[in-house]
Amino acid sequence: MEIDLTPQLPKELYGGNGGSYHAWSPSQLPMLGQGNIGASKLALHTNGFALPRYSDSSKVAYVLQGSGVAGIVVPESEEKVVAIKKGDALALPFGVVTWWYNKEDTELVVLFLGDTSKAHKAGQFTDFFLTGSNGIFTGFSTEFVGRAWDLEESDVKTLVGKQSGQGIVQLEGNISLPEPKQEHRDGMALNCEEAPLDVDIKGGGRVVVLNTKNLPLVGEVGLGADLVRLDGSAMCSPGFSCDSALQVTYIVRGSGRVQVVGVDGRRVLETTIQAGNLFIVPRFFVVSKIADPEGMEWFSIITTPNPIFTHLAGSSSVWKALSPTVLQAAFNVDSGVEKLFRSKRTNDAVFFPPPK
């Protein structure tokens, strides 16, 4: 059965004065369920506060817009209060409790991509809220909560029932949340827009790869990630993940065209992509992108913490490694055509500037 790979926008699940929460579902993108990948976005308005919660999935968070504060509690550890801004990536392993706050005028938008192989629903995140109208303690009787917290019944009813918001609320001015600490940021976040470049091709594009070296927590999450910035009209070389990983891509900025080729040389996707779209490349399928004149930027996760890619163009491609006579036989061409083919794309690049 053919799988629909068409890029999709998320749908709002809940929201209010403080902001909103959006998610992609397997009914929109079937590959989410088949690949056990979840994807969602959190948008917080000024003074928006995402109530403390934990998830059934490990995730990578990426700040798409704005700045704010994230509270992170790793199991059996103290709370870390981290200042976050556009371009930041954070690895969130299983069992982590988080809260998010925006005190700025600009909306704070955070993308979440993660592994749902152990989740309640394949291809979907399920969050468990500690407080609010759907908080976990609303399900326990006052007796159980009172004994757990050593409180009188009246105090239990106040604590459990006072917060009527669900998931996201807007705080009043009389509440001052903890200030972030620089030492808490170390090892918890990496700014992909400021990090050293792993690839930098003039007129082509730039890449920052998120892995266990620059953010060790991704090893616990079991995912790798990268931020790719493709210059105007430049091309990203056709390539595939050679370690059986799925690639989940969110278009951060700009627009362009994408083609994906699968089994038996069949083109399974050819479409335009734009900011806000999410799409998935199945295992071993080959993908290539060309940016529109204004350029294109995307953030991807790969379902392995240290991914390996094989490119099918450029001096480091498999074509350059194969013997000349093997290429002649494989393409059924003479040596002149083989030499012409081999003489092109002699630089070690994964991005190609537009033709002059």
Buried (B, 14 or more C-beta within 10 A) or exposed (E): EEBEBEBBEBEEEEBBEBBBBBBBBBEBBBBBBBBBBBBBBBBBBBBBBBBBBBBBBBBBBBBBBBBBBBBBBBEEEEEBBBBBBBBBBBBBBBEBBBBBBBBBEEBBBBBBBBBBEEBEBBBBBBBEBEBBBBBBBBEBEBEEBBEEEEBEEEBBBEBBEEBEBBBBBBBEEEEEEEEBEEEBBEEBBBBBBEBEEBBEBEEBBBBBBBBBEBBEBBBBBBBBBBBBBBBBBBBBBBBBBEBEBBBBBBBBBBBBBBBBBBEEEEEBBEEEBBBBBBBBBBBBBBBBBBBBEEBBBBBBBBBBBBBEBBBBBBBBBEBBEEEEEEBBEEEEBEEEEBEEBBEEBEEEBBBBBBEE
